[in-house]
Amino acid sequence: MMVETSIAPRWALASSTNMDVALFTPSSSGATAFDRLARQRRGAGADESAALDALRRAQFRLLRVEAVGKEIARLRDLATGDVLPVLDDSIKAEAVGLALVGRLTPAGRRSLARPVLRSPPASSALVGAGC
């Protein structure tokens, strides 16, 4: 008997990833969607301006989860070797060792993470080997 699997989770991941790329990729002028929004919202309040500034400075990084605490996870940037304290209480202890692509948004001396893609085990091993 053939079991049908839903494509909904894959579609949701693809849709979310496409949205991240669209919002954070600079246009030919060098401006992202958040840069353009910030220009349109010049009279915004302090909180909205701070949020837009953080989104404008967000960076995609290849990361490995090194440790998980109560509210802070420690992630290693696999390109630079930097260890980054990240405010995120949704990262579970089972994620330690997992490689992922994440969007880091500055939040004071720490960052906020939004995982975009997690790597499959085979590619995680390659990343860890420096390939």
Summary of the structure (lengths in Angstrom):
residues: 131
radius of gyration: 17.1
end to end distance: 40.8
largest distance: 61.4
contacts: 315
relative contact order: 0.13
helix: 36%
strand: 30%
